[in-house]
Amino acid sequence: MYTDVQSGRRSSCANTAPALRRCTAGVIDAIEAYGKSRRAAITVALTLVAACALNGLSFAQTAAAPMGEVTGLEEIVVTAQKRDERLQDVPLSVQAFSSAHLTNAGVTSMSDLPLVTTGLVFNQVANVGSPYLRGVGSNLFDPTSESPVAVYVDGVYIAAPESNLFSLDNIKQVEVLKGPQGTLFGRNTTGGVIQVETRDPSHQASLDLSATYANYDYVGVSGYGTAGLNDNVAVDLSASYANQRLGWGHNLFNGDPTYQQARGNYSLRNKWLVDLPTNTTLRLTADYASLTNTDAYQKPQGTTSPLDGSGYPGRYNSDADVNDRNRVDTGGVSLRADQAAGPVDIVSISAYRFTRVRYDLDEDISVVPAADVLLFPRANNMSQEIQIKSHADTAIQWIAGSYYYNAKGSYDPFLLDGAVALPFDQQHTKSISGFGQGTLKVLDATDITAGLRYTDEKQYFTFPAGGLDLAQSVDKLTYRVAVDQHFAPDIVGYVSYNTGFKSGGYNLLMPGNTFRPEELNATEIGLKTVLFDHKLRLNTAAFYYDYQNLQISTAVLGGVSVFNAARAHIPGAEGDFELAVVQGLDITGGISYLHGRYVDYPDQVSQNSNGVASPPASAVGNTTLASPTILTNLGATYQVQTGIGEFSPTISAQYNSGFYWDTANRLTQPSYTLINASVAWVPVGSRFRANLWIKNLTDATYYITRQTVAFPIGDAQQQAPPRTFGVTLGVHFE
């Protein structure tokens, strides 16, 4: 039963039972079908999405009278093509999430994004984020190992992989672009792009404060303030602090806590918004963050250390003579200038970023001091982008520009068991590119988009202690062609062909180990729809990836070797939806299917659980890394007004069918389901907000990394977060 708060009438919800039974039966059928046939599972799952959507609409019609009229879904605007456009008009696969959507779903950091993003897996090695989108990503962890899924914040490229694990505080929107973005985005975007847009300062003074307390004695506070200094200048400041006193586990050797996610972490961001009388808008931003955790490597279940015979120490525990500790200090400054210049708009984005890391790691995962390492990765880069673009109402919408990137990354130094094993080495990258893209309306309802980018890149490696000075270069033309057809104002189909490449480089931990670029060519067909009077947004896509010269890492004595070893094909399909069921009730979800396989990999080298290498063998037919066959997500938020205020219960769930961590398909990530839930309350007429939340409701076990280190170390793993819960209190002043 529910109560209409306006009329006080009580109405029966019995008419929802058939719909719920059908959806529940569909879930059971999908699970059973997966065990029998993957094709059958996909068919059932897609049918399930459609059936639940239609059943939800049927219920909405029945319940609309007592609950109030459904106003429909809000329009989503994205900048996937470097200009403001409706999400439904962009001829590529994009998902966009507002700050409110992410908060309701329990998405508070970059690593949480798979909970709402179809086809995304976010792994982690120490403090290095490793996103895989549609099976495309990288597990390389040098400070120069740029990810194939590029991360941008306010248009600025976040290059160092140690810098892409950050909290999503005080943001406006997150966009996830899927597939190679080798035209308008120029840095290693074979897999896709994650764009984070932060809030702009406001002339209306306001202040937001929040405090969180959670289990494991976690405390977090954050604040955001903004104000106008005069008619032309506004400024804001955001700050956060977090500390987790208790660990998820402990070190059996010395009793110290392990898996503390925040050890006095803090971050600051300051942005200035300046409007000049010359039709110029400036955004000057500075940010800094210091992040420390004690995530610990451990022996996996069923394995033992060749060094001391120790085995799996228990969930979240370690058994080592050195406590793992990872600290990242990162920040930068940027200036964005938007200039209206008659028939065109000009954008300039200038940026400098730095990253400083300290890793204290017990690489031997034992109480024997055999491989206790201390690493000091360093990275800094500067970039300059210029865009010149037409107005949105021109016959041909076009954009042209250039991008310059200059970066250095090094280990300074690398210590093994207290002795200097690698005093200093460095990779220096210089890249310049020019790009252009245009969209032409060839018929009233048909558009053609074409774009290209030319990149000239040079890389230099120096290792003074070893007398090594190396250089390599690449010049590459990448392009995109798309045709989109508007079958109706809110029904758009498209076909596209996109190319992209990820730069080569040097393996800093193995001086002299050089690898070349990898390339990806993608064909995609998609359909974007808004149906039933803007109550259902349903977007689907099917794609085929030809992935060449994959950069593969393998454990060798003394470290990890990287080489171009393979070619893979990754066909797949996915769909995501948002449904306004009744007033205040929104349901979102998505499903993806992948079939990534190596098609040319003749000399794959694998290791057993002790790190002993096998003779080279063909890996043709093996599944590509981090490529779950099925990924699904589902969420619901309901806002209801009561006599004591507004309540917003939310539930979000993600199912991952499992994947492989290594090319030999020996190290597995078993299937798992994550469920987050929360209830927010805003009292009547109050500026306060309270939110009770829980993450990983069922306490599912899964991993952020699994890997093999060469003999005598063997397999190692780090576990993902357990069940956490807490309360967040917030207040808003203006």
C-alpha positions in Angstrom: 0.0 0.0 0.0 1.1 3.6 -0.4 -0.4 6.9 0.7 -1.1 9.9 -1.6 0.4 12.7 0.6 -1.9 15.3 -1.1 -5.2 13.6 -0.7 -4.4 11.1 2.1 -6.0 8.3 0.0 -4.6 4.8 0.4 -4.4 2.8 -2.8 -3.5 -0.8 -3.6 -0.3 -1.7 -5.4 -1.5 -5.1 -6.2 -1.6 -4.3 -9.9 2.2 -4.2 -9.8 2.5 -7.8 -8.9 2.2 -9.3 -12.4 5.0 -6.9 -13.6 7.2 -7.7 -10.7 6.7 -11.4 -11.2 7.5 -11.2 -14.9 10.7 -9.2 -14.2 11.8 -11.6 -11.3 11.1 -14.6 -13.5 13.2 -12.9 -16.3 16.1 -12.5 -13.9 16.0 -16.2 -12.9 15.7 -17.2 -16.6 18.7 -15.1 -17.5 20.8 -16.6 -14.7 19.8 -20.2 -15.7 20.3 -19.4 -19.4 23.8 -18.1 -18.8 24.8 -21.5 -17.5 23.5 -23.2 -20.7 24.1 -20.7 -23.5 25.6 -17.2 -23.6 23.5 -16.4 -26.7 20.4 -17.4 -24.8 21.4 -15.3 -21.9 21.7 -12.2 -24.0 18.4 -12.8 -25.7 16.7 -13.3 -22.3 18.4 -10.3 -20.8 17.5 -7.9 -23.7 13.9 -9.2 -23.6 14.0 -8.6 -19.8 15.0 -4.9 -20.2 12.2 -4.3 -22.7 9.6 -6.2 -20.7 10.4 -4.4 -17.5 10.3 -1.0 -19.3 6.9 -1.7 -20.8 5.6 -3.2 -17.6 6.8 -0.1 -15.7 5.0 2.1 -18.2 1.9 0.1 -17.7 2.1 0.6 -13.9 2.8 4.3 -14.4 -0.4 4.7 -16.3 -2.3 3.0 -13.5 -0.6 4.8 -10.7 -0.4 8.3 -12.3 -3.7 9.5 -10.9 -2.9 9.1 -7.2 0.8 9.7 -7.5 0.7 12.8 -9.7 1.5 13.3 -13.4 4.9 12.1 -14.6 6.8 15.1 -16.0 9.2 13.0 -18.0 13.0 12.8 -18.1 15.3 15.8 -18.1 17.3 16.6 -21.3 21.0 15.7 -21.0 23.6 17.9 -22.6 27.1 16.6 -23.2 30.4 17.9 -24.7 31.5 14.7 -26.3 32.2 16.6 -29.6 33.7 19.6 -27.9 30.5 21.6 -28.0 27.2 21.5 -26.1 24.8 19.0 -27.7 21.9 16.9 -26.7 23.1 13.4 -25.7 20.5 11.9 -28.1 21.9 13.8 -31.1 25.6 12.7 -30.7 26.4 9.9 -33.1 28.5 7.9 -30.7 28.0 5.9 -27.5 28.0 8.2 -24.5 26.7 8.0 -20.9 26.4 11.0 -18.7 25.7 11.3 -15.0 24.8 14.3 -12.9 26.3 14.9 -9.4 22.9 14.0 -7.8 22.6 10.8 -9.8 26.1 9.6 -8.7 25.5 10.6 -5.1 22.2 8.7 -5.0 23.9 5.6 -6.5 26.7 5.6 -4.0 29.3 6.6 -6.5 31.8 8.8 -4.6 35.0 8.1 -6.5 36.3 7.2 -9.9 36.6 3.5 -9.0 32.8 3.4 -8.2 31.8 4.4 -11.8 31.3 0.8 -13.0 28.2 0.7 -10.7 26.4 3.0 -13.2 28.5 2.7 -16.4 27.7 0.0 -18.9 30.8 -1.9 -20.0 33.3 -0.4 -17.6 35.7 -2.3 -15.3 37.9 -0.3 -13.0 40.9 -2.2 -11.6 43.7 -1.0 -9.4 47.4 -1.8 -8.9 48.7 -0.1 -5.7 47.5 3.5 -6.2 47.3 3.1 -10.0 43.8 3.2 -11.6 43.3 0.8 -14.5 40.0 1.4 -16.2 38.9 -1.0 -19.0 36.1 0.0 -21.2 34.6 -2.7 -23.5 37.6 -4.8 -22.8 40.2 -2.1 -23.7 42.6 -0.9 -21.1 46.1 -1.4 -19.6 47.6 -2.9 -16.5 50.9 -1.0 -17.0 51.8 1.1 -13.9 54.9 3.2 -14.7 54.3 7.0 -14.3 54.5 7.3 -18.1 52.0 4.5 -18.7 49.1 6.5 -20.0 45.8 4.7 -19.9 43.9 3.8 -23.2 40.8 5.1 -21.3 41.8 8.7 -20.9 40.6 10.8 -18.0 40.0 14.6 -18.4 39.0 17.1 -15.7 37.5 20.3 -17.0 39.2 19.6 -20.4 42.6 18.9 -18.9 44.3 15.6 -19.5 45.2 13.6 -16.3 48.2 11.7 -17.7 49.8 9.8 -14.8 47.9 6.6 -13.9 48.5 7.3 -10.2 46.4 10.4 -10.5 43.1 9.0 -11.8 41.9 7.6 -8.5 40.1 10.6 -7.0 36.9 11.5 -5.2 34.0 12.9 -7.2 33.4 15.9 -4.9 31.7 19.1 -6.0 31.3 18.0 -9.6 28.7 19.0 -12.2 28.7 16.0 -14.5 30.7 12.9 -15.6 30.6 11.7 -19.2 31.9 8.4 -20.4 32.7 8.2 -24.1 33.1 4.6 -25.4 35.3 3.4 -28.2 38.4 5.1 -29.7 38.4 8.9 -29.6 41.3 9.5 -31.9 40.0 12.7 -33.5 38.9 15.3 -31.0 40.8 13.7 -28.0 44.5 13.2 -28.7 46.0 11.2 -25.9 45.9 7.4 -26.1 42.1 7.1 -26.3 41.8 3.7 -27.9 39.3 2.6 -25.2 37.4 5.7 -24.5 37.3 8.9 -22.4 36.0 9.7 -19.0 35.3 13.5 -18.7 34.7 15.0 -15.3 33.3 18.5 -15.2 33.5 20.4 -11.9 31.2 23.1 -10.7 31.7 26.7 -11.8 31.8 29.5 -9.3 28.5 31.3 -8.8 27.8 35.0 -8.2 25.2 33.9 -5.7 27.0 33.3 -2.4 26.5 29.8 -1.0 28.2 27.3 1.3 27.8 23.5 1.5 29.3 21.5 4.4 29.1 17.8 5.0 30.5 15.3 7.5 30.6 11.5 7.3 31.1 8.8 9.9 31.3 5.1 8.8 32.4 1.8 10.1 36.1 1.1 10.5 36.2 4.4 12.3 36.1 6.4 9.1 35.7 10.2 9.3 35.3 12.5 6.4 34.5 16.2 6.1 34.1 18.4 3.0 33.1 21.9 2.1 32.3 24.0 -0.9 31.9 27.7 -0.9 31.3 30.2 -3.7 30.6 33.9 -4.0 30.8 36.8 -6.5 33.5 39.4 -5.9 31.9 41.8 -8.3 29.8 41.7 -11.4 32.5 40.1 -13.4 34.4 37.8 -11.0 33.2 34.8 -9.0 35.4 32.4 -7.0 34.9 29.1 -5.3 36.9 26.8 -3.0 36.3 23.1 -2.2 38.2 21.1 0.4 37.9 17.6 1.8 39.6 15.5 4.5 39.3 11.8 5.2 40.8 9.4 7.7 40.1 5.7 8.4 41.6 4.7 11.7 40.8 1.0 11.6 41.9 -1.3 8.8 39.7 -3.9 7.1 42.4 -6.4 8.2 45.8 -6.7 9.8 49.3 -7.9 9.3 49.7 -11.3 10.9 53.4 -10.7 11.3 53.3 -7.5 13.3 49.6 -6.8 14.1 49.5 -3.5 12.2 46.2 -2.6 10.4 45.9 -3.1 6.7 43.5 -1.8 4.0 43.1 1.7 5.5 41.7 3.6 2.5 42.5 7.1 3.9 45.4 8.0 6.2 44.9 11.8 6.6 43.9 12.3 3.0 43.0 15.8 1.9 42.3 17.7 -1.3 41.8 21.4 -2.3 40.4 23.0 -5.5 40.1 26.7 -6.2 38.4 28.1 -9.4 38.0 31.7 -10.6 35.4 32.7 -13.2 36.1 36.0 -14.9 33.9 37.6 -17.5 35.6 40.3 -19.5 33.9 43.0 -21.6 35.6 41.6 -24.7 33.3 38.6 -24.9 35.9 36.6 -23.1 35.4 34.1 -20.2 38.3 32.9 -18.2 38.4 29.9 -15.8 41.5 29.7 -13.7 41.8 26.6 -11.6 44.3 25.2 -9.1 44.1 21.9 -7.2 46.1 19.7 -4.9 45.6 16.4 -3.3 47.5 14.1 -0.9 46.2 10.5 -0.7 47.6 7.6 1.3 46.3 4.0 1.8 47.7 0.8 3.2 46.1 -1.7 0.8 48.1 -4.9 1.1 49.2 -7.6 -1.2 48.5 -11.2 -0.1 48.8 -14.8 -1.3 45.6 -15.9 -3.0 43.5 -18.7 -1.7 45.0 -22.2 -2.4 48.6 -20.9 -2.9 51.7 -20.8 -0.7 54.8 -18.7 -0.8 57.9 -20.5 -2.2 60.0 -18.3 0.3 58.5 -19.1 3.7 55.6 -21.5 3.0 53.0 -19.1 4.2 49.6 -19.1 2.4 46.4 -17.1 2.2 46.3 -15.0 5.5 42.6 -14.4 5.5 40.4 -11.8 4.1 42.1 -8.4 4.0 45.1 -9.7 6.0 48.7 -9.8 5.0 51.7 -11.7 6.3 54.8 -9.6 5.6 57.8 -8.1 7.3 57.0 -4.7 5.6 53.6 -3.0 5.7 52.5 -1.8 2.3 51.9 1.9 2.2 51.1 4.0 -0.9 51.1 7.8 -1.0 50.3 10.1 -3.9 50.7 13.9 -4.0 49.3 15.4 -7.1 48.0 18.7 -8.4 48.2 21.4 -11.0 47.0 24.7 -12.5 45.0 25.4 -15.6 43.6 28.3 -17.5 40.7 28.0 -19.9 39.8 31.0 -22.1 36.6 31.1 -24.2 36.5 33.8 -26.7 33.5 34.7 -28.9 34.9 36.0 -32.2 32.1 36.8 -34.6 31.2 33.7 -36.6 33.5 31.4 -34.5 34.3 30.6 -30.9 37.9 30.1 -29.8 38.9 28.0 -26.8 42.3 27.8 -25.3 43.2 25.4 -22.5 46.6 25.7 -20.9 47.6 23.3 -18.1 50.5 22.0 -15.9 50.2 18.9 -13.7 52.6 17.0 -11.4 52.5 13.7 -9.5 54.8 12.5 -6.7 54.4 9.0 -5.4 56.0 6.9 -2.7 55.3 3.1 -2.6 56.5 1.0 0.3 55.8 -2.5 -0.9 56.6 -6.0 0.3 56.9 -7.5 -3.2 57.9 -10.9 -1.9 54.6 -11.2 0.1 56.3 -13.0 3.0 58.2 -12.4 6.2 61.5 -13.0 4.4 63.2 -9.7 3.4 63.7 -10.9 -0.2 62.0 -8.2 -2.2 61.1 -5.2 -0.1 60.9 -2.3 -2.5 60.7 1.5 -2.1 59.6 3.3 -5.3 59.5 7.0 -6.0 57.7 7.5 -9.3 57.6 11.1 -10.6 55.6 12.7 -13.4 55.0 16.2 -14.7 53.5 17.4 -17.9 52.2 20.6 -19.6 49.7 20.8 -22.4 48.2 23.5 -24.6 45.1 23.0 -26.7 43.5 25.5 -29.1 40.0 25.0 -30.6 38.3 27.0 -33.2 34.7 26.1 -33.9 31.6 27.2 -35.7 28.3 28.2 -34.1 25.7 25.5 -33.7 23.3 27.0 -36.3 25.7 27.0 -39.3 25.1 24.8 -42.3 28.3 22.9 -41.6 29.2 22.5 -37.9 33.0 22.3 -37.7 35.8 22.4 -35.3 39.6 22.6 -35.9 42.5 22.9 -33.5 45.9 21.8 -32.3 47.2 20.0 -29.2 50.7 20.2 -27.7 51.9 17.8 -24.9 55.2 17.7 -23.1 55.7 15.2 -20.3 58.5 13.6 -18.2 58.2 10.5 -16.0 60.8 8.8 -13.9 61.8 6.6 -11.0 64.0 8.6 -8.7 65.1 6.2 -7.2 64.0 2.6 -6.9 65.3 0.8 -3.8 65.4 -3.0 -3.3 65.9 -4.3 0.2 67.4 -0.9 1.2 69.9 -0.7 -1.6 69.6 1.4 -4.8 68.6 -0.9 -7.6 67.7 1.8 -10.1 69.2 5.2 -9.4 67.3 7.3 -12.0 65.8 6.8 -15.4 63.4 8.9 -17.3 61.1 9.0 -20.4 60.5 12.3 -22.0 57.5 12.6 -24.4 56.9 15.5 -26.9 53.7 15.3 -29.0 52.0 17.8 -31.3 48.8 17.2 -33.2 46.3 18.9 -35.4 42.7 17.9 -35.7 39.5 18.8 -37.5 35.9 17.5 -37.7 32.8 18.6 -39.5 29.2 17.7 -39.7 27.2 18.2 -42.9 23.4 17.8 -43.3 23.1 16.0 -46.6 19.3 15.5 -46.3 16.7 16.9 -44.0 17.1 14.1 -41.5 20.6 12.7 -42.5 24.0 14.0 -41.3 27.5 12.9 -42.1 30.3 13.6 -39.7 34.0 13.2 -40.7 37.1 14.1 -38.8 40.8 13.4 -38.7 43.9 14.0 -36.5 47.5 13.9 -37.3 49.9 13.2 -34.5 53.7 13.6 -34.5 55.2 12.2 -31.3 58.8 11.7 -30.1 60.0 9.8 -27.0 63.4 9.9 -25.4 64.7 7.6 -22.7 67.8 8.1 -20.6 69.4 5.9 -18.0 72.7 7.6 -17.0 73.9 4.9 -14.7 73.6 2.3 -17.5 74.8 4.6 -20.3 71.5 4.3 -22.2 70.1 7.0 -24.3 67.3 5.9 -26.6 64.7 7.6 -28.9 61.7 6.6 -30.9 59.1 8.4 -32.9 55.7 7.9 -34.4 53.6 9.9 -36.8 50.0 8.7 -37.1 46.8 9.7 -38.9 43.6 8.7 -37.1 40.1 9.4 -38.3 36.4 9.1 -37.8 33.4 8.8 -40.1 29.8 8.6 -39.0 26.3 8.8 -40.6 23.3 9.5 -38.5 19.6 9.4 -39.4 16.8 11.1 -37.5 13.9 8.7 -38.0 11.9 11.0 -35.7 12.7 13.9 -33.4 13.7 11.5 -30.6 14.7 8.4 -32.6 18.3 8.6 -34.0 20.3 5.8 -35.6 24.0 6.0 -36.5 26.8 4.0 -38.1 30.4 4.9 -37.4 34.0 3.9 -38.1 36.6 5.1 -35.7 40.4 4.7 -35.3 42.7 5.4 -32.4 46.2 4.5 -31.1 48.0 4.3 -27.8 51.6 5.5 -27.7 54.5 3.2 -27.3 57.1 3.9 -24.7 59.8 2.5 -22.4 59.5 0.2 -19.4 61.2 2.3 -16.7 61.7 -0.7 -14.4 63.5 -2.6 -17.1 65.9 -0.1 -18.8 66.2 -0.9 -22.5 62.7 -2.6 -22.8 61.0 -0.7 -25.6 57.5 -1.2 -26.9 55.6 0.3 -29.9 52.1 1.8 -30.2 49.0 -0.3 -30.2 46.0 0.5 -32.5 42.3 0.0 -32.5 39.8 0.2 -35.4 36.1 0.2 -34.4 32.9 -0.2 -36.3 29.7 0.7 -34.4 26.0 0.9 -35.1 23.7 2.5 -32.6 20.1 3.5 -31.9 19.1 6.3 -29.5 15.5 6.7 -28.6 13.3 8.7 -26.2 9.9 7.1 -26.0 6.5 7.3 -24.4 6.3 11.1 -24.0 9.8 11.4 -22.7 9.4 8.8 -20.0 11.8 6.3 -21.4 15.3 6.9 -22.7 16.8 3.8 -24.3 20.1 3.8 -26.1 21.7 0.7 -27.7 24.8 -0.1 -29.6 26.7 -3.0 -31.3 30.4 -2.8 -32.1 33.3 -4.7 -33.5 36.9 -3.9 -32.5 40.0 -4.9 -34.4 42.7 -4.4 -31.7 46.3 -4.7 -33.0 49.9 -4.7 -31.5 48.6 -5.1 -28.0 51.1 -4.0 -25.3 51.3 -7.0 -23.1 53.2 -7.3 -19.8 54.6 -10.5 -18.4 56.6 -11.4 -15.3 60.3 -12.0 -15.7 63.1 -12.4 -13.2 63.7 -9.0 -11.7 60.5 -7.3 -12.9 58.0 -7.1 -15.7 58.7 -7.1 -19.4 56.4 -5.2 -21.9 56.1 -6.1 -25.5 53.8 -5.9 -28.5 52.5 -9.4 -28.7 49.0 -9.9 -29.9 46.0 -9.0 -32.0 42.5 -9.4 -30.7 38.9 -9.1 -31.9 36.2 -7.8 -29.5 32.6 -7.9 -30.8 29.9 -6.8 -28.4 26.6 -5.1 -27.7 25.2 -3.0 -25.0 22.2 -0.9 -24.0 21.3 1.5 -21.2 18.0 3.1 -20.2 16.4 5.5 -17.9 12.7 5.3 -17.0 10.4 7.7 -15.3 7.9 5.3 -13.8 5.8 7.6 -11.7 6.3 11.1 -10.3 9.5 10.9 -8.2 10.5 7.3 -9.2 13.3 6.8 -11.7 14.8 3.5 -12.7 18.1 3.3 -14.6 20.0 0.3 -15.9 22.2 -1.2 -18.6 23.6 -4.4 -19.9 26.7 -5.2 -22.0 28.0 -8.3 -23.7 31.6 -8.9 -24.8 33.4 -11.7 -26.7 37.0 -10.5 -26.7 39.4 -13.1 -28.0 43.1 -13.1 -29.1 43.3 -14.0 -32.8 47.1 -13.8 -33.2 49.3 -14.5 -30.2 51.8 -17.2 -31.1 54.4 -16.8 -28.2 52.5 -16.2 -25.1 54.5 -16.9 -21.9 52.6 -17.9 -18.8 53.6 -18.6 -15.2 52.3 -21.0 -12.6 51.2 -19.9 -9.1 54.9 -19.9 -8.0 55.9 -17.7 -10.8 57.7 -20.4 -12.8 57.4 -19.6 -16.5 56.2 -22.1 -19.1 57.6 -22.5 -22.6 56.0 -20.0 -25.2 52.7 -21.3 -26.6 49.8 -20.0 -28.7 47.2 -18.0 -26.8 44.8 -17.8 -29.8 41.3 -18.2 -28.6 42.0 -17.0 -25.0 39.8 -14.3 -23.6 41.2 -10.7 -23.5 42.0 -9.1 -20.2 39.2 -7.6 -18.0 36.5 -8.6 -20.5 33.5 -9.9 -18.6 31.0 -11.6 -20.9 28.1 -10.0 -19.1 28.0 -6.7 -17.2 24.7 -5.3 -15.9 23.7 -2.5 -13.6 20.3 -1.5 -12.3 19.3 1.4 -10.0 16.1 3.0 -8.6 15.5 6.3 -6.8 12.2 7.3 -5.3 11.5 10.8 -3.9 8.5 11.0 -1.7 7.1 14.0 0.3 5.8 13.3 3.8 4.7 15.4 6.7 8.2 15.6 8.1 10.1 16.2 4.9 11.3 14.5 1.7 12.7 11.0 1.8 14.8 9.6 -1.1 15.5 5.8 -0.8 17.9 4.5 -3.5 19.2 1.1 -4.5 21.9 0.3 -7.0 23.2 -3.0 -8.2 25.9 -4.3 -10.5 26.5 -7.8 -11.8 29.9 -8.8 -13.2 30.1 -12.3 -14.8 33.8 -12.5 -14.1 37.0 -12.1 -16.2 40.7 -13.0 -16.5 43.6 -11.0 -15.1 46.2 -12.7 -17.3 46.5 -13.6 -21.0 46.9 -17.3 -20.1 43.4 -17.2 -18.5 44.6 -18.8 -15.3 44.1 -16.0 -12.8 40.3 -15.4 -12.5 38.0 -12.8 -11.2 34.9 -14.8 -10.2 31.5 -13.5 -10.8 30.1 -11.1 -8.2 27.2 -8.8 -7.5 27.5 -5.4 -5.7 24.5 -3.7 -4.1 24.5 -0.2 -2.7 21.5 1.3 -0.8 20.8 4.6 0.9 18.0 6.7 2.4 18.3 10.5 2.3 16.0 12.8 4.4 15.5 16.6 4.0 13.3 18.0 6.8 10.4 20.3 5.7 11.7 23.9 5.2 15.2 22.9 6.4 18.7 23.5 4.9 19.9 20.2 6.5 20.1 16.8 4.8 20.9 13.4 6.3 21.8 10.3 4.3 22.1 6.8 5.7 24.1 4.6 3.3 25.5 1.1 2.8 27.9 -0.1 0.2 28.5 -3.8 -0.9 25.3 -4.7 1.1 25.9 -8.5 0.7 29.7 -8.2 1.6 30.6 -9.8 -1.8 34.3 -10.8 -2.2 36.1 -9.6 -5.3 39.5 -8.1 -6.2 41.1 -4.9 -7.4 44.1 -6.8 -8.7 45.5 -10.3 -9.2 48.9 -10.8 -10.8 51.9 -13.1 -10.9 55.5 -12.1 -10.0 58.4 -14.2 -11.2 59.8 -17.0 -9.1 60.4 -17.2 -6.1 57.4 -14.9 -5.4 54.4 -16.1 -7.5 50.8 -15.1 -7.3 49.6 -12.0 -5.5 46.3 -10.2 -5.0 44.6 -7.3 -3.4 40.9 -7.5 -2.3 38.2 -5.0 -3.1 36.2 -3.2 -0.4 34.0 -5.1 2.1 30.6 -4.0 3.3 30.8 -0.4 4.6 28.1 1.7 6.0 27.7 5.1 7.6 25.8 8.4 7.8 26.5 11.7 6.0 25.1 14.9 7.4 25.0 18.0 5.2 23.9 21.6 5.4 23.4 24.3 2.7 23.6 28.1 3.3 22.9 30.8 0.8 
